[in-house]
């Protein structure tokens, strides 16, 4: 991978740059535009970050339909949710077509297969990557179960860490291997690889059964109530509905659209008790990645059979088949 400056345009002060990655050349316009106001990191800094963690971000996104969260003027400006690949993409950028039954529409979404795809998305002002939990080969069969620990506004991060410990206890009892990461905000995510043998409805049903078990073990800390008005203050919502079809959350290694350029950072379980979301940014993550490597590297070898959780769902009864209307 290499980077070289181009000539300045007559009507522009800022140079363009070319990034060579994976045998492709991506032209980065406005590389000096400030994207993150807290420390002044630029569009070029964002591209360099994604190059530094390229194996990890590609593993998180590989062959998944992916929504891009774009910030054309930086993260203090407007946020654009981009499902369809923008016009003018190079012919080497792959897409996958997905259908949205509610609107009877389709969209050709970004389908990352290499670091060059990620850097091209940065050129299109993408900061956040939000992939589906299924892959292009079978979009309707998820291969990733996502556990989203979403704290109520009055909850501090130490409480989220305590809930994560309970969640890990339940995962251990199931024989499942969870891969934790910061959300880049106030919460934590845990990903579990599953066989692509179940529908979104079944994965969502299993996720709710798991969340209810965590709630039983920590009733003062955890809620599974969908409606915010029904949640007790001081609790963490285990958002089982994130496993619904077409629901996405920021991937591992995705930068978030915050002034500090926080990152959704994979963690070792022994790091969770002391983790602080603000410690993981595009300024700190490259050195961390060099030191610890990709902490998600083993996820594809740790596949969990969801049938045990589906049996829990049958035991509990009353698990809705359709997501609540919002």
HUMOWO-V233029 format. One record per pair of residues at least 24 apart in sequence whose C-alpha atoms are under 10 Angstrom apart, sorted by sequence separation. I is the first residue (numbers start at 1). GAP is how many residues later the second one is. If there is no record, write none. Layout:
BEGIN
i-><I	I>
gap-><GAP	GAP>
END
This chain:
BEGIN
i-><1	3	83	84	85	86	92	93	111	164	214	265	268	3	19	83	84	85	92	93	111	163	164	255	256	267	5	83	84	85	160	161	164	211	212	255	256	17	82	83	90	93	160	161	211	253	255	267	268	16	19	82	89	93	157	159	160	210	211	212	253	254	266	267	268	19	65	66	157	211	253	266	267	21	43	65	66	90	156	157	208	210	265	266	43	63	64	65	89	147	155	156	157	207	208	209	19	42	63	64	65	89	146	147	148	155	207	208	253	41	63	65	145	146	147	149	150	153	207	208	146	149	152	206	207	86	89	148	150	151	152	204	205	207	208	35	85	150	151	174	204	205	207	253	35	37	149	150	151	203	204	206	207	35	36	37	86	98	149	150	203	204	205	33	34	35	36	37	85	96	97	148	149	150	171	204	205	33	34	35	36	96	99	148	149	170	201	203	204	33	34	35	68	95	96	98	99	147	148	149	170	202	203	204	253	34	35	65	66	67	68	97	98	147	148	201	202	203	252	65	66	67	96	146	147	148	167	170	171	200	201	252	253	65	66	67	82	146	147	167	170	200	201	252	3	64	65	66	80	81	145	146	147	169	199	200	64	65	66	79	80	145	146	167	168	199	200	63	64	65	79	81	83	144	145	146	166	167	170	63	64	79	144	145	166	167	169	61	62	63	64	81	143	144	145	165	166	187	189	1	61	62	63	75	143	144	145	164	167	187	189	61	62	63	70	71	72	74	142	143	144	163	166	167	60	61	62	69	70	72	73	74	75	142	143	144	163	166	59	61	62	68	70	71	72	74	142	143	58	59	68	70	71	72	141	142	143	163	57	58	59	70	71	72	141	142	143	145	163	166	58	59	68	69	70	71	140	141	142	143	162	166	57	58	61	68	69	70	71	139	140	141	142	143	146	57	58	68	69	70	133	138	140	141	142	145	146	163	55	56	58	67	68	69	70	138	140	141	142	144	145	148	162	163	54	55	58	68	69	133	139	140	141	142	143	147	189	191	54	57	67	68	69	135	139	141	142	145	146	147	160	189	191	53	54	66	67	68	134	141	145	149	159	160	189	66	67	68	133	147	148	159	189	26	51	54	66	67	147	50	51	54	65	66	67	50	64	65	66	134	155	183	184	51	64	65	66	133	183	184	24	50	51	61	63	64	65	182	183	184	50	60	61	62	63	64	65	66	183	184	49	60	61	64	65	151	181	182	183	184	47	48	60	61	63	64	65	151	152	167	181	182	183	184	185	47	50	57	61	63	64	150	151	163	164	180	181	183	184	185	46	47	60	62	63	64	149	150	163	179	183	184	185	47	61	62	63	64	65	162	163	184	44	47	64	159	160	163	189	46	47	63	152	159	160	188	189	190	46	50	159	160	184	185	187	188	189	190	44	155	156	184	185	188	244	245	43	44	46	47	152	154	155	156	157	183	184	185	244	43	46	47	152	153	154	155	156	182	183	184	243	46	152	153	154	155	182	183	184	241	242	43	151	152	153	154	181	182	183	241	43	151	152	153	181	182	183	240	241	43	151	152	180	181	182	188	150	151	152	180	181	182	150	151	180	181	149	150	151	179	180	181	148	149	150	151	179	180	181	148	149	150	179	180	188	24	26	35	148	149	179	182	186	187	24	25	26	28	147	148	149	178	180	181	186	22	24	27	28	31	35	147	148	180	184	185	186	21	22	23	24	26	27	30	146	147	148	182	184	185	21	22	25	26	28	29	146	147	148	181	182	183	184	21	22	25	26	28	29	145	146	147	148	182	184	20	21	24	26	27	28	29	146	147	181	182	184	19	26	28	145	146	184	226	227	21	145	182	226	20	144	207	209	210	213	227	19	206	209	210	212	19	142	148	168	206	208	209	212	142	146	206	207	208	209	210	142	146	203	206	207	209	210	213	141	165	202	203	205	206	208	209	212	140	164	191	193	194	195	202	205	206	208	209	139	140	193	194	203	204	206	207	209	139	165	192	193	196	202	203	205	206	209	164	165	191	192	193	194	195	197	198	202	205	206	208	209	133	164	193	194	195	196	197	198	205	133	162	192	193	194	195	196	209	132	133	134	161	162	192	193	194	195	202	208	132	133	134	160	161	192	193	194	208	132	133	160	161	193	205	206	132	133	158	161	181	205	1	131	132	133	158	161	180	181	204	205	131	132	133	157	158	179	180	204	205	130	131	132	157	158	179	204	205	130	131	132	133	157	158	178	179	204	205	129	130	131	132	157	179	201	202	204	129	130	131	157	179	201	128	129	130	131	177	178	200	201	128	129	130	177	200	201	128	129	179	129	130	177	178	128	129	177	178	128	129	176	177	178	127	128	129	176	177	127	128	176	126	127	128	175	176	127	174	175	176	126	127	174	174	175	127	174	128	174	128	100	100	99	98	144	144	143	144	145	143	144	143	145	79	67	66	77	65	67	69	75	76	66	67	68	75	76	65	67	74	75	76	66	74	75	66	74	75	71	75	69	70	69	60	61	60	61	59	60	61	58	59	60	61	57	58	59	60	56	57	58	56	57	56	57	55	56	54	53	53	50	49	50	49	50	49	46	56	46	41	40	41	38	39	40	41	36	37	38	39	40	35	36	37	38	39	35	36	37	38	35	36	37	35	36	35	36	53	52	49	50	53	49	52	53	56	48	49	52	53	47	49	50	51	52	53	59	46	49	50	53	60	45	46	49	52	53	56	57	59	60	45	48	52	55	56	59	55	56	57	60	53	54	56	59	41	53	56	59	41	55	39	36>
gap-><24	24	24	24	24	24	24	24	24	24	24	24	24	25	25	25	25	25	25	25	25	25	25	25	25	25	26	26	26	26	26	26	26	26	26	26	26	27	27	27	27	27	27	27	27	27	27	27	27	28	28	28	28	28	28	28	28	28	28	28	28	28	28	28	28	29	29	29	29	29	29	29	29	30	30	30	30	30	30	30	30	30	30	30	31	31	31	31	31	31	31	31	31	31	31	31	32	32	32	32	32	32	32	32	32	32	32	32	32	33	33	33	33	33	33	33	33	33	33	33	34	34	34	34	34	35	35	35	35	35	35	35	35	35	35	36	36	36	36	36	36	36	36	36	37	37	37	37	37	37	37	37	37	38	38	38	38	38	38	38	38	38	38	39	39	39	39	39	39	39	39	39	39	39	39	39	39	40	40	40	40	40	40	40	40	40	40	40	40	41	41	41	41	41	41	41	41	41	41	41	41	41	41	41	41	42	42	42	42	42	42	42	42	42	42	42	42	42	42	43	43	43	43	43	43	43	43	43	43	43	43	43	43	44	44	44	44	44	44	44	44	44	44	44	45	45	45	45	45	45	45	45	45	45	45	45	46	46	46	46	46	46	46	46	46	46	46	47	47	47	47	47	47	47	47	47	47	47	47	48	48	48	48	48	48	48	48	49	49	49	49	49	49	49	49	49	49	49	49	50	50	50	50	50	50	50	50	50	50	50	50	51	51	51	51	51	51	51	51	51	51	51	51	51	52	52	52	52	52	52	52	52	52	52	52	52	52	52	53	53	53	53	53	53	53	53	53	53	54	54	54	54	54	54	54	54	54	54	55	55	55	55	55	55	55	55	55	55	55	55	56	56	56	56	56	56	56	56	56	56	56	56	57	57	57	57	57	57	57	57	57	57	57	57	57	58	58	58	58	58	58	58	58	58	58	58	58	58	59	59	59	59	59	59	59	59	59	59	59	59	59	59	59	59	60	60	60	60	60	60	60	60	60	60	60	60	60	60	61	61	61	61	61	61	61	61	61	61	61	61	61	61	61	62	62	62	62	62	62	62	62	62	62	62	62	63	63	63	63	63	63	63	63	64	64	64	64	64	64	65	65	65	65	65	65	66	66	66	66	66	66	66	66	67	67	67	67	67	67	67	68	68	68	68	68	68	68	68	68	68	69	69	69	69	69	69	69	69	69	69	70	70	70	70	70	70	70	70	70	70	71	71	71	71	71	71	71	71	71	71	71	71	71	71	71	72	72	72	72	72	72	72	72	72	72	72	72	72	72	72	73	73	73	73	73	73	73	73	73	73	73	73	73	74	74	74	74	74	74	74	74	74	75	75	75	75	75	75	75	76	76	76	76	76	76	76	76	76	77	77	77	77	77	77	77	77	77	77	78	78	78	78	78	78	78	78	79	79	79	79	79	79	79	79	79	79	79	79	79	80	80	80	80	80	80	80	80	80	80	80	80	81	81	81	81	81	81	81	81	81	81	82	82	82	82	82	82	82	82	82	83	83	83	83	83	83	83	83	83	84	84	84	84	84	84	84	85	85	85	85	85	85	86	86	86	86	87	87	87	87	87	87	88	88	88	88	88	88	88	89	89	89	89	89	89	90	90	90	90	90	90	90	90	90	91	91	91	91	91	91	91	91	91	91	91	92	92	92	92	92	92	92	92	92	92	92	92	93	93	93	93	93	93	93	93	93	93	93	93	93	94	94	94	94	94	94	94	94	94	94	94	94	94	95	95	95	95	95	95	95	95	95	95	95	95	96	96	96	96	96	96	96	96	96	96	96	96	97	97	97	97	97	97	97	97	98	98	98	98	99	99	99	99	99	99	99	100	100	100	100	100	101	101	101	101	101	101	101	101	102	102	102	102	102	102	102	103	103	103	103	103	103	103	103	104	104	104	104	104	104	104	104	104	105	105	105	105	105	105	105	105	105	105	105	106	106	106	106	106	106	106	106	106	107	107	107	107	107	107	107	107	107	107	108	108	108	108	108	108	108	108	108	108	108	108	108	108	109	109	109	109	109	109	109	109	109	110	110	110	110	110	110	110	110	111	111	111	111	111	111	111	111	111	111	111	112	112	112	112	112	112	112	112	112	113	113	113	113	113	113	113	114	114	114	114	114	114	115	115	115	115	115	115	115	115	115	115	116	116	116	116	116	116	116	116	116	117	117	117	117	117	117	117	117	118	118	118	118	118	118	118	118	118	118	119	119	119	119	119	119	119	119	119	120	120	120	120	120	120	121	121	121	121	121	121	121	121	122	122	122	122	122	122	123	123	123	124	124	124	124	125	125	125	125	126	126	126	126	126	127	127	127	127	127	128	128	128	129	129	129	129	129	130	130	130	130	131	131	131	132	133	134	134	135	135	136	145	146	147	148	155	156	157	159	159	160	160	161	161	178	179	180	180	181	181	181	181	181	182	182	182	182	182	183	183	183	183	183	184	184	184	185	185	185	186	186	187	187	188	190	190	191	191	192	192	192	193	193	193	193	194	194	194	194	195	195	195	196	196	197	197	198	198	199	200	201	203	204	204	205	205	206	209	210	215	218	219	219	220	220	220	220	221	221	221	221	221	222	222	222	222	222	223	223	223	223	224	224	224	225	225	226	226	229	230	232	232	232	233	233	233	233	234	234	234	234	235	235	235	235	235	235	235	236	236	236	236	236	237	237	237	237	237	237	237	237	237	238	238	238	238	238	238	239	239	239	239	240	240	240	240	241	241	241	241	242	242	244	246>
END
